[in-house]
């Protein structure tokens, strides 16, 4: 059985919707044209974290959902 959005041949359908990443600090969707950043957790290196430009420039804290690491 193929995953949702992926055909049996492993190709993604152009008709499936794609959800944008969300900011780890504020929870809002990250706009593709925004100056956001993505990085792996500096502690565990497992989770890919996204931060919007506003949270990044205002140094709002974030918390890794995998290991609990908190950063500015």
Residue pairs with C-beta under 8 A, 6 or more apart in sequence:
2 8
4 16
5 12
5 13
5 16
6 12
6 13
7 13
19 29
20 29
20 30
20 31
20 32
21 29
21 30
21 36
21 38
21 50
22 28
22 29
22 30
22 50
23 29
23 30
23 36
23 50
23 51
23 52
23 55
24 49
24 50
24 51
24 62
24 63
24 64
25 51
25 52
25 55
25 60
25 61
25 62
26 52
26 54
26 55
26 60
28 52
30 36
30 50
30 52
34 52
34 53
35 53
36 50
36 51
36 52
36 53
36 56
37 50
37 51
37 56
38 48
38 49
38 50
38 51
39 48
39 49
40 46
40 47
40 48
40 49
41 47
41 49
41 64
41 66
41 67
41 69
42 69
42 71
43 64
43 67
43 69
44 64
44 66
44 67
44 69
46 66
46 67
47 64
47 65
47 66
47 67
49 62
49 64
51 62
54 60
55 62
59 72
60 72
61 70
61 71
61 72
62 70
62 71
63 69
63 70
64 70
